[in-house]
């Protein structure tokens, strides 16, 4: 069974940086063969939204418009870990950050930016809190 565990959240001042990690286990012997990984977030009273996604090949990525140029998603398949480097943080980035996995048949497919896409983002971590405040 696939398990995802997020870490790296915390309290940071506006303009600061954080790096989140998503450790994925239970990857072997899966069908489909590839896992796209996405980072999503949910602020209090708001709907869960996508932040960034990355394909199994580590090269194909997508970003929400609100984080483009500030956040970078990457993955280390040898360590089964996906990272989210977050720079120039602002209070609007506050929320619980989740990583999710989508089993896919194409190594270059990075998934959708809709966390509610049917039969896509099926496995989720428990989340890590990010608070941006002075």
C-alpha positions in Angstrom: 0.0 0.0 0.0 1.3 3.4 -0.9 2.2 5.8 1.9 3.1 9.4 1.7 4.6 11.4 4.6 5.2 15.2 4.4 7.7 17.1 6.5 9.4 20.5 6.6 6.5 22.7 7.5 6.7 25.4 10.1 6.5 29.1 10.9 8.3 31.5 8.6 8.4 35.3 8.1 7.1 36.9 4.9 9.9 36.8 2.3 11.4 33.7 3.9 11.9 30.2 2.5 10.9 26.6 3.4 11.6 23.2 1.8 8.9 20.6 2.1 9.6 16.9 1.6 7.3 14.1 0.7 8.6 10.6 1.4 6.8 7.9 -0.6 6.9 4.2 0.4 5.2 1.1 -1.0 6.2 2.0 -4.5 7.4 -1.3 -5.8 5.3 -3.7 -8.0 2.7 -1.1 -8.8 0.4 -1.0 -11.8 0.4 1.5 -13.4 4.1 1.7 -13.3 4.6 5.4 -12.8 3.7 7.8 -10.1 3.1 11.5 -10.7 3.3 13.4 -7.5 1.5 16.6 -6.6 1.7 19.2 -3.9 -1.6 20.7 -2.8 -2.6 23.1 0.0 -5.6 24.1 1.9 -6.0 27.4 3.8 -8.6 27.7 6.6 -12.1 28.0 5.1 -10.9 27.5 1.6 -11.0 24.7 -0.9 -7.9 22.5 -1.4 -5.9 23.8 -4.4 -3.0 22.6 -6.4 0.5 24.0 -5.9 2.7 22.0 -8.2 2.9 18.6 -9.9 5.8 16.5 -11.3 6.0 13.6 -13.6 7.8 10.3 -12.8 10.6 11.4 -15.1 11.3 14.4 -12.9 11.3 16.8 -15.9 7.7 17.6 -16.6 6.2 19.9 -14.1 3.2 22.2 -13.6 2.7 25.1 -11.3 -0.3 27.1 -10.1 -0.1 30.7 -11.3 0.1 31.9 -7.8 3.4 30.2 -7.1 5.2 30.4 -10.5 8.7 31.8 -10.1 8.7 31.3 -6.4 8.2 27.6 -5.8 10.2 24.7 -7.4 9.1 21.1 -7.3 11.7 18.3 -7.8 12.1 14.6 -7.1 14.8 12.1 -6.2 13.5 8.8 -7.4 16.4 7.0 -5.8 15.2 8.2 -2.4 11.5 8.1 -3.3 11.2 11.7 -2.2 9.6 14.7 -3.8 10.5 18.2 -2.7 8.9 21.6 -2.8 11.2 24.5 -2.4 9.2 27.6 -1.5 10.8 31.0 -1.7 9.5 34.6 -1.2 6.7 33.3 1.0 3.8 35.5 1.8 0.9 35.2 4.2 -1.4 33.9 1.4 0.8 30.8 1.2 -0.3 29.8 4.7 -2.1 26.5 4.9 -1.8 22.8 5.3 0.4 21.3 2.5 -0.3 17.8 1.3 1.4 15.6 -1.2 -0.5 13.2 -3.3 0.3 10.4 -5.8 -1.4 9.5 -9.1 -0.6 6.1 -10.7 -0.1 6.8 -14.4 0.9 4.9 -17.5 3.2 7.6 -18.9 6.5 8.6 -17.3 6.2 12.2 -18.6 2.6 12.8 -17.4 2.5 15.1 -14.4 -1.1 14.8 -13.5 -3.8 17.6 -13.4 -3.9 20.7 -11.3 -7.3 19.7 -10.0 -7.1 17.7 -6.7 -10.6 16.4 -7.3 -9.9 14.8 -10.7 -11.7 11.4 -10.7 -9.4 8.4 -10.4 -6.2 10.5 -10.4 -4.9 11.7 -7.0 -5.9 8.6 -5.1 -3.2 8.5 -2.3 -2.6 11.4 0.1 -0.4 12.2 3.0 -1.5 13.7 6.3 -0.2 17.1 5.6 2.2 19.6 7.1 1.4 23.1 8.3 3.0 26.1 6.8 2.4 29.5 8.4 3.8 32.7 7.0 3.5 35.5 9.5 5.6 38.2 11.0 
